[in-house]
């Protein structure tokens, strides 16, 4: 779930703008290997939450943060039929 978005966007949507810029800066300088450094570091940072909560709880938290935003964007992009 997270991994594919991380790889496709090189963490553009996962971090605050200033941090995403820094990751992109290193990505452009060093190449794709930065993705394999930041991804595991992020998982290690979130380790306690990932192992202490049930999958359903993690899913609800994710949807609370990202789901409503994605739904509202999808509704805005749908053409209005008269």
N, C-alpha and C positions, 0 to 999 in steps of 0.2 A: 504494500500500500504506500508506504513512505518512500521506499527505495526507488521506485520507478519515477516518481515526481522529482526526487532529488537528482537523479541522473539526467533526466530530460531537461530540467531547468537550471541545473548546477546551483541549487539552493536559492534561487531567486525569490521564491515564495515562502521559504522556510525561516528566513532571518530578517531582522530589521534592515532597512535599506543600506545604512552605512556598513554593516557587516557583510551583506550580500555583495556590495561593491568591492570590498577587500578580498572576498573569496573569488570573485570574477577576475580581479587584478592578478591574483596568484594563478588562477586557472589559465589566463592568457599568457602568463609568463612561463609557467612550469608544465602546463598541459593537464591532461585528464587525471593524472595521479593525485591531484589535490582532492578530487571527489572521493578517492579511496582513503584519504586521511580524515577529511571532515565528517564523512558518513559514520564511520566507527566511533569517532570522538563524540559525535552527537548522541549516538546510541549509548555510549558509556556514561555520558552526562545525565541521560534520562533513565539509566538503568534501574534505579530504585523505584520509580513510578511504573516502569514497564513490568517489573517482576512482582510488585506488591498489589497491583490491581488486576481485576479480572478483565478479560477481553471486552466484555460488554461495557464496563466502566470506561475503558480507554476509548472505545468507539463513541460513546455518548459525549465524552469530553472533546474528541476530535470534531464530531458533528456540531457541537455547541460553538466551537471556534470557527470551523471552516464550512460546515454544511449550510448554515443559514446564509452565509455570504455567497456561496456557490449557487444556491437556489434563487436568491434575489437577482444575481447577475443573469442567470438563465431566463428568468421571467422578463427582464429588461430587453434581452436579445430577441425574444419571440416577436414575430410581426403581429400587429394588431389587425384582426379581420373585422371589417365593418359589416 
